[in-house]
Each structure stands twice: as structure tokens, then as C-alpha cells.
């Protein structure tokens, strides 16, 4: 097979088309502030994005308002709300973090919902703690109403 035949083979044409398609499905944001990033693969470095939606996301020294992705790899990142299937991170701060699987070092979240957690991961409020707080507040509300009703009855009799 000659060199010219190799360049004209269907496999090379397919590889060229696949490379071109991948380029359209991959987005690299560096040293920028953007409103929205939607792509198959997103790389966000030293940047801020209000909303990120991707199949796979890599973030380094970055921040985002809302991140919805299948896989997230992060280092020195702050996120407002994240919905992730699999998360691997080193130093991540999140307001709300929902993930099927979390693995990492120094992950902090206000509210954390996850099926599997491995590593140094902390949250202020877990779903169980949130349920307990809510039940306590609900109980206090009903107790206050019952006491109020009791005192009103005593006042009307007296």
C-alpha cells in the first residue's frame, strides 16, 4: 500500500471527521469570565462561569455558580450548586453538592447529598441532619400552637 493510499483510506477520513467533531464538543476556558458553557467536555482554568453543563468537566483554580456534569475533576475550586455523578477533587468548596460518588481531599459543602464518600469530605448540613432540624422546628411550631390554644382557653374561662 502506498503512502498516498493510506491518506485516502476510509479509516483516515473517519479519524479526521471524529477529530473535527471532538473539537466542537470540547471547550477550553482559561483566564475568562463567561455566563454559560455547554459542551461534551469542558476545561475551566483560572476562570469563572455562571453555568456549566457538560458530560465531563475539569476545573482548576476556578469558580462556578451552577455545575451540572457527569464527571467532575477539580482542584482549588468554588461552586455554588453542583450536580455530579462522579466527583474527584482536591480542595473544593460548594454551597450545595449532590453527587453519586465523591472522592477527594479537603472537600467542604454547606449541604451534601451523596451515596458514596471517600476522603476528607465535610458538610455543614447533611440530609439526615436537615431532616432532624426540620422535624425539630415543626415540633416546636406545633407545641407553640398548642400552648397558645391552652392559654387562650384559660383566659376565656377566667
NORBELBEL-V74019 format. One record per backbone hydrogen bond with DSSP energy under -1.0 kcal/mol. NH is the residue of the N-H (numbers start at 1). CO is the residue of the C=O. Records with the same first field share a line. If there is no record, write none. Layout:
NH: CO ; CO
//
This chain:
6: 2
7: 3
13: 9
14: 10
15: 11
16: 12
17: 13
18: 14
19: 15
20: 16
21: 17
22: 18
23: 19
24: 20
25: 21
27: 41
29: 43
31: 45
34: 48
37: 51
39: 53
40: 25
41: 25
42: 56
43: 27
44: 58
45: 29
46: 60
48: 32
49: 63
50: 34
51: 35
52: 66
53: 37
54: 68
55: 40
56: 40
57: 71
58: 42
59: 73
60: 44
61: 75
63: 47
64: 78
65: 49
66: 50
67: 81
68: 52
69: 83
71: 55
72: 86
73: 57
74: 88
75: 59
76: 90
77: 91
78: 62
79: 93
80: 64
81: 65
82: 96
83: 67
84: 98
85: 70
86: 70
87: 101
88: 72
89: 103
90: 74
91: 105
92: 106
93: 77
94: 108
95: 79
96: 80
97: 111
98: 82
99: 113
100: 84
101: 85
102: 116
103: 87
104: 118
105: 89
107: 120
108: 92
109: 122
110: 94
111: 95
112: 125
113: 97
116: 100
118: 102
120: 104
121: 119
122: 107
124: 109
125: 110
130: 126
131: 127
132: 128
133: 129
134: 130
135: 131
136: 132
137: 133
138: 134
139: 135
140: 136
141: 137
142: 138
143: 139
144: 140
145: 141
146: 142
147: 143
148: 144
149: 145
150: 146
151: 147
152: 148
153: 149
154: 150
155: 151
156: 152
157: 153
158: 154
//
